[in-house]
Amino acid sequence: MHADTASGARASRPKLERGRQLLRAGDALKVALLGRLSRAVLHLVALGADLRGRSPVFESGRQGLVLRSR
């Protein structure tokens, strides 16, 4: 498990990048709010595309959002 406490507004987030590299099919990326993951829609879309290629589950707790790749 990796935890990143940096703001979604920061461009450099080494812990998030390391966690993304380790995600595999069946793993889950969980965030409390989408705004904690990214402040920019473009960055969020790019992150989603990257995750989709590796098939992890993405969950945003407070917003009740769960995305699963096919």
SEMARFI-752272 format. One record per atom (N, C-alpha, C, O, CB): atom name; y negated, z, x. Coordinates in nm, 3 decimals. Each point is the difference from the previous one (the first is absolute). Glycine has a CB too. Layout:
BEGIN
{CA,{Y,Z,X}};
...
***
This chain:
BEGIN
{N,{0.117,0.000,0.084}};
{CA,{-0.117,0.000,-0.084}};
{C,{-0.124,0.000,0.088}};
{O,{-0.007,0.073,0.099}};
{CB,{0.131,0.048,-0.282}};
{N,{-0.220,-0.203,0.147}};
{CA,{-0.128,-0.005,0.070}};
{C,{-0.109,0.034,-0.100}};
{O,{0.004,-0.045,-0.114}};
{CB,{0.081,-0.129,0.280}};
{N,{-0.180,0.252,-0.123}};
{CA,{-0.114,0.034,-0.085}};
{C,{-0.128,-0.039,0.071}};
{O,{-0.020,0.033,0.117}};
{CB,{0.149,0.158,-0.223}};
{N,{-0.216,-0.259,0.035}};
{CA,{-0.128,-0.042,0.054}};
{C,{-0.108,0.066,-0.083}};
{O,{-0.003,-0.014,-0.123}};
{CB,{0.095,-0.208,0.206}};
{N,{-0.181,0.295,-0.018}};
{CA,{-0.106,0.068,-0.072}};
{C,{-0.135,-0.068,0.018}};
{O,{-0.101,0.049,-0.049}};
{CB,{0.227,0.163,0.076}};
{N,{-0.128,-0.325,0.043}};
{CA,{-0.125,-0.074,0.022}};
{C,{-0.046,-0.064,-0.130}};
{O,{0.080,-0.032,-0.087}};
{CB,{-0.017,-0.011,0.327}};
{N,{-0.192,0.024,-0.251}};
{CA,{-0.058,-0.062,-0.118}};
{C,{0.038,-0.147,-0.009}};
{O,{0.019,-0.066,0.102}};
{CB,{-0.209,0.227,-0.091}};
{N,{0.202,-0.211,-0.133}};
{CA,{0.028,-0.141,-0.023}};
{C,{-0.114,-0.090,0.044}};
{O,{0.017,-0.121,0.011}};
{CB,{0.127,0.186,-0.200}};
{N,{-0.259,-0.007,0.215}};
{CA,{-0.116,-0.079,0.042}};
{C,{0.003,-0.032,0.149}};
{O,{-0.071,-0.090,0.045}};
{CB,{-0.060,0.197,-0.227}};
{N,{0.212,-0.036,0.259}};
{CA,{0.007,-0.023,0.144}};
{C,{0.078,-0.127,0.030}};
{O,{0.105,-0.024,-0.059}};
{CB,{-0.119,0.270,0.099}};
{N,{-0.037,-0.326,0.052}};
{CA,{0.068,-0.124,0.039}};
{C,{0.121,0.030,0.089}};
{O,{0.103,-0.066,-0.013}};
{CB,{-0.321,-0.058,-0.002}};
{N,{0.206,0.220,0.103}};
{CA,{0.108,0.033,0.093}};
{C,{0.078,0.120,-0.054}};
{O,{-0.053,0.110,-0.010}};
{CB,{-0.081,-0.200,0.206}};
{N,{0.261,0.066,-0.230}};
{CA,{0.084,0.108,-0.053}};
{C,{0.138,-0.009,0.065}};
{O,{0.094,-0.053,-0.059}};
{CB,{-0.219,0.053,-0.162}};
{N,{0.136,0.052,0.344}};
{CA,{0.125,-0.012,0.075}};
{C,{0.123,0.056,-0.071}};
{O,{0.108,-0.057,0.009}};
{CB,{-0.246,0.069,0.194}};
{N,{0.123,0.100,-0.274}};
{CA,{0.116,0.058,-0.069}};
{C,{0.048,-0.090,-0.113}};
{O,{0.120,-0.014,-0.021}};
{CB,{-0.202,0.243,0.079}};
{N,{-0.011,-0.290,-0.130}};
{CA,{0.039,-0.092,-0.107}};
{C,{0.071,-0.122,0.059}};
{O,{0.102,-0.044,-0.052}};
{CB,{-0.297,0.121,-0.089}};
{N,{0.141,-0.130,0.249}};
{CA,{0.062,-0.117,0.063}};
{C,{0.141,0.033,0.050}};
{O,{0.091,-0.080,-0.017}};
{CB,{-0.318,-0.003,0.084}};
{N,{0.244,0.199,-0.008}};
{CA,{0.133,0.041,0.048}};
{C,{0.096,0.016,-0.117}};
{O,{0.115,-0.044,0.008}};
{CB,{-0.220,0.161,0.189}};
{N,{0.060,-0.057,-0.304}};
{CA,{0.085,0.015,-0.118}};
{C,{0.039,-0.134,-0.060}};
{O,{0.114,-0.018,-0.043}};
{CB,{-0.224,0.236,-0.001}};
{N,{0.017,-0.312,0.040}};
{CA,{0.029,-0.135,-0.051}};
{C,{0.107,-0.069,0.083}};
{O,{0.086,-0.069,-0.054}};
{CB,{-0.320,0.052,-0.031}};
{N,{0.229,0.036,0.215}};
{CA,{0.098,-0.063,0.089}};
{C,{0.140,0.055,-0.023}};
{O,{0.099,-0.071,0.019}};
{CB,{-0.279,0.037,0.149}};
{N,{0.189,0.158,-0.208}};
{CA,{0.130,0.064,-0.018}};
{C,{0.061,-0.022,-0.138}};
{O,{0.119,0.026,-0.019}};
{CB,{-0.192,0.143,0.182}};
{N,{-0.004,-0.217,-0.260}};
{CA,{0.051,-0.020,-0.136}};
{C,{0.107,-0.108,-0.004}};
{O,{-0.015,-0.107,0.059}};
{CB,{-0.206,0.179,-0.151}};
{N,{0.329,-0.042,0.021}};
{CA,{0.110,-0.095,-0.018}};
{C,{0.035,-0.006,-0.149}};
{O,{-0.051,0.078,-0.080}};
{CB,{0.141,-0.029,0.314}};
{N,{-0.005,-0.142,-0.270}};
{CA,{0.045,-0.013,-0.139}};
{C,{0.055,0.134,-0.049}};
{O,{0.078,0.064,0.070}};
{CB,{-0.026,-0.310,-0.035}};
{N,{-0.093,0.286,-0.153}};
{CA,{0.045,0.125,-0.059}};
{C,{-0.089,0.119,0.032}};
{O,{0.010,0.103,-0.066}};
{CB,{0.216,-0.193,0.079}};
{N,{-0.314,0.078,0.088}};
{CA,{-0.095,0.106,0.032}};
{C,{-0.112,0.000,-0.103}};
{O,{-0.013,-0.093,-0.079}};
{CB,{0.068,0.075,0.324}};
{N,{-0.136,0.123,-0.244}};
{CA,{-0.111,0.010,-0.094}};
{C,{-0.129,0.033,0.075}};
{O,{0.000,0.082,0.092}};
{CB,{0.158,-0.010,-0.275}};
{N,{-0.266,-0.135,0.142}};
{CA,{-0.134,0.033,0.047}};
{C,{-0.069,0.066,-0.118}};
{O,{-0.021,-0.063,-0.103}};
{CB,{0.011,-0.131,0.274}};
{N,{-0.026,0.320,-0.155}};
{CA,{-0.060,0.075,-0.109}};
{C,{-0.142,0.042,0.037}};
{O,{-0.024,0.048,0.111}};
{CB,{0.251,0.033,-0.184}};
{N,{-0.319,-0.101,-0.020}};
{CA,{-0.138,0.045,0.018}};
{C,{-0.044,0.071,-0.127}};
{O,{0.049,-0.030,-0.109}};
{CB,{-0.100,-0.161,0.269}};
{N,{-0.041,0.285,-0.145}};
{CA,{-0.051,0.071,-0.117}};
{C,{-0.085,-0.093,-0.085}};
{O,{0.015,-0.005,-0.122}};
{CB,{-0.013,0.222,0.250}};
{N,{-0.091,-0.291,-0.064}};
{CA,{-0.089,-0.094,-0.068}};
{C,{-0.013,-0.127,0.084}};
{O,{0.004,0.007,0.123}};
{CB,{-0.130,0.183,-0.232}};
{N,{0.112,-0.303,0.045}};
{CA,{-0.017,-0.126,0.075}};
{C,{-0.122,0.006,0.092}};
{O,{0.002,-0.059,0.108}};
{CB,{0.106,-0.064,-0.297}};
{N,{-0.212,0.193,0.148}};
{CA,{-0.120,0.013,0.082}};
{C,{0.022,0.074,0.130}};
{O,{-0.078,-0.014,0.093}};
{CB,{-0.049,0.009,-0.301}};
{N,{0.234,0.084,0.215}};
{CA,{0.034,0.068,0.125}};
{C,{0.068,-0.095,0.097}};
{O,{-0.002,0.022,0.121}};
{CB,{0.023,0.193,-0.245}};
{N,{0.039,-0.320,0.071}};
{CA,{0.068,-0.098,0.084}};
{C,{-0.097,-0.106,0.051}};
{O,{0.005,-0.038,0.117}};
{CB,{0.205,0.077,-0.246}};
{N,{-0.299,-0.085,0.042}};
{CA,{-0.093,-0.105,0.037}};
{C,{-0.122,0.003,-0.092}};
{O,{0.013,0.024,-0.120}};
{CB,{0.177,-0.165,0.207}};
{N,{-0.306,0.117,-0.031}};
{CA,{-0.121,-0.008,-0.079}};
{C,{-0.032,-0.144,-0.038}};
{O,{-0.078,-0.024,-0.093}};
{CB,{-0.007,0.228,0.207}};
{N,{0.144,-0.300,-0.044}};
{CA,{-0.029,-0.141,-0.025}};
{C,{0.120,-0.068,-0.067}};
{O,{0.114,0.017,0.044}};
{CB,{-0.269,-0.020,0.155}};
{N,{0.129,-0.072,-0.302}};
{CA,{0.106,-0.069,-0.074}};
{C,{0.074,-0.098,0.091}};
{O,{0.122,-0.012,-0.007}};
{CB,{-0.253,0.037,-0.206}};
{N,{0.058,-0.094,0.299}};
{CA,{0.061,-0.097,0.091}};
{C,{0.102,0.069,0.092}};
{O,{0.109,-0.054,0.022}};
{CB,{-0.319,-0.086,-0.031}};
{N,{0.175,0.256,0.062}};
{CA,{0.094,0.073,0.085}};
{C,{0.122,0.046,-0.080}};
{O,{0.112,-0.005,0.050}};
{CB,{-0.303,0.081,0.094}};
{N,{0.170,-0.033,-0.266}};
{CA,{0.109,0.045,-0.086}};
{C,{0.095,-0.115,-0.032}};
{O,{0.122,0.018,-0.001}};
{CB,{-0.272,0.157,-0.096}};
{N,{0.095,-0.294,0.070}};
{CA,{0.083,-0.117,-0.027}};
{C,{0.081,-0.039,0.123}};
{O,{0.119,-0.030,-0.010}};
{CB,{-0.288,-0.050,-0.159}};
{N,{0.106,0.082,0.287}};
{CA,{0.070,-0.032,0.124}};
{C,{0.112,0.100,0.027}};
{O,{0.109,-0.038,0.042}};
{CB,{-0.320,-0.064,0.050}};
{N,{0.183,0.229,-0.116}};
{CA,{0.102,0.103,0.018}};
{C,{0.116,-0.023,-0.096}};
{O,{0.116,0.012,0.038}};
{CB,{-0.292,0.152,0.038}};
{N,{0.144,-0.196,-0.202}};
{CA,{0.105,-0.027,-0.099}};
{C,{0.086,-0.118,0.039}};
{O,{0.122,0.004,-0.019}};
{CB,{-0.270,0.088,-0.154}};
{N,{0.088,-0.198,0.227}};
{CA,{0.075,-0.117,0.044}};
{C,{0.092,0.035,0.115}};
{O,{0.114,-0.046,0.006}};
{CB,{-0.301,-0.102,-0.081}};
{N,{0.139,0.230,0.167}};
{CA,{0.081,0.043,0.113}};
{C,{0.119,0.084,-0.048}};
{O,{0.112,-0.020,0.046}};
{CB,{-0.315,0.016,0.102}};
{N,{0.178,0.095,-0.239}};
{CA,{0.107,0.085,-0.052}};
{C,{0.102,-0.081,-0.079}};
{O,{0.120,0.025,0.008}};
{CB,{-0.280,0.167,-0.016}};
{N,{0.112,-0.287,-0.068}};
{CA,{0.089,-0.082,-0.083}};
{C,{0.101,-0.076,0.085}};
{O,{0.114,-0.020,-0.041}};
{CB,{-0.297,-0.003,-0.128}};
{N,{0.141,-0.018,0.287}};
{CA,{0.090,-0.071,0.090}};
{C,{0.114,0.086,0.052}};
{O,{0.102,-0.051,0.045}};
{CB,{-0.293,-0.090,0.017}};
{N,{0.173,0.273,-0.067}};
{CA,{0.103,0.091,0.050}};
{C,{0.066,0.081,-0.110}};
{O,{0.089,0.081,0.029}};
{CB,{-0.214,-0.068,0.183}};
{N,{0.085,-0.031,-0.335}};
{CA,{0.063,0.057,-0.120}};
{C,{-0.001,0.152,-0.014}};
{O,{0.095,0.054,-0.058}};
{CB,{0.043,-0.250,0.068}};
{N,{-0.238,0.268,0.038}};
{CA,{-0.003,0.144,-0.032}};
{C,{-0.057,0.023,-0.140}};
{O,{-0.056,-0.091,-0.062}};
{CB,{0.030,0.145,0.307}};
{N,{0.040,0.066,-0.293}};
{CA,{-0.058,0.041,-0.127}};
{C,{-0.138,0.058,0.029}};
{O,{-0.017,0.074,0.097}};
{CB,{0.247,-0.026,-0.200}};
{N,{-0.328,-0.081,0.021}};
{CA,{-0.135,0.054,0.016}};
{C,{-0.032,0.083,-0.122}};
{O,{0.015,-0.047,-0.113}};
{CB,{-0.089,-0.149,0.256}};
{N,{0.028,0.319,-0.123}};
{CA,{-0.034,0.089,-0.111}};
{C,{-0.139,0.059,0.019}};
{O,{-0.034,0.048,0.109}};
{CB,{0.277,0.004,-0.142}};
{N,{-0.321,-0.054,-0.072}};
{CA,{-0.129,0.067,-0.002}};
{C,{0.010,0.110,-0.105}};
{O,{-0.008,-0.027,-0.120}};
{CB,{-0.120,-0.183,0.193}};
{N,{0.144,0.333,-0.027}};
{CA,{0.031,0.114,-0.086}};
{C,{-0.092,0.023,-0.118}};
{O,{0.045,-0.005,-0.114}};
{CB,{0.048,0.102,0.312}};
{N,{-0.218,-0.072,-0.173}};
{CA,{-0.092,0.036,-0.110}};
{C,{-0.027,-0.115,-0.095}};
{O,{-0.034,0.022,-0.116}};
{CB,{-0.069,0.142,0.267}};
{N,{0.119,-0.286,-0.102}};
{CA,{-0.027,-0.115,-0.085}};
{C,{0.125,-0.051,-0.070}};
{O,{-0.008,-0.091,-0.083}};
{CB,{-0.178,0.030,0.235}};
{N,{0.299,0.118,-0.120}};
{CA,{0.125,-0.036,-0.068}};
{C,{0.045,-0.142,0.030}};
{O,{0.067,-0.062,-0.083}};
{CB,{-0.129,0.220,-0.095}};
{N,{0.028,-0.210,0.294}};
{CA,{0.034,-0.137,0.038}};
{C,{0.122,0.000,0.090}};
{O,{0.002,0.070,0.101}};
{CB,{-0.243,-0.138,-0.121}};
{N,{0.343,-0.009,-0.016}};
{CA,{0.119,-0.016,0.084}};
{C,{0.027,-0.149,0.008}};
{O,{0.015,-0.067,-0.102}};
{CB,{0.081,0.294,0.036}};
{N,{-0.088,-0.279,0.190}};
{CA,{0.028,-0.141,0.022}};
{C,{0.131,-0.011,0.077}};
{O,{0.017,0.065,0.104}};
{CB,{-0.264,-0.124,-0.105}};
{N,{0.336,-0.022,-0.049}};
{CA,{0.127,-0.023,0.067}};
{C,{0.017,-0.150,0.022}};
{O,{-0.026,-0.079,-0.090}};
{CB,{0.127,0.288,-0.013}};
{N,{-0.058,-0.246,0.223}};
{CA,{0.027,-0.141,0.028}};
{C,{0.131,-0.038,-0.065}};
{O,{0.086,0.085,-0.025}};
{CB,{-0.214,-0.075,0.243}};
{N,{0.142,-0.137,-0.245}};
{CA,{0.124,-0.049,-0.064}};
{C,{0.113,-0.008,0.098}};
{O,{0.111,-0.039,-0.036}};
{CB,{-0.246,-0.089,-0.124}};
***
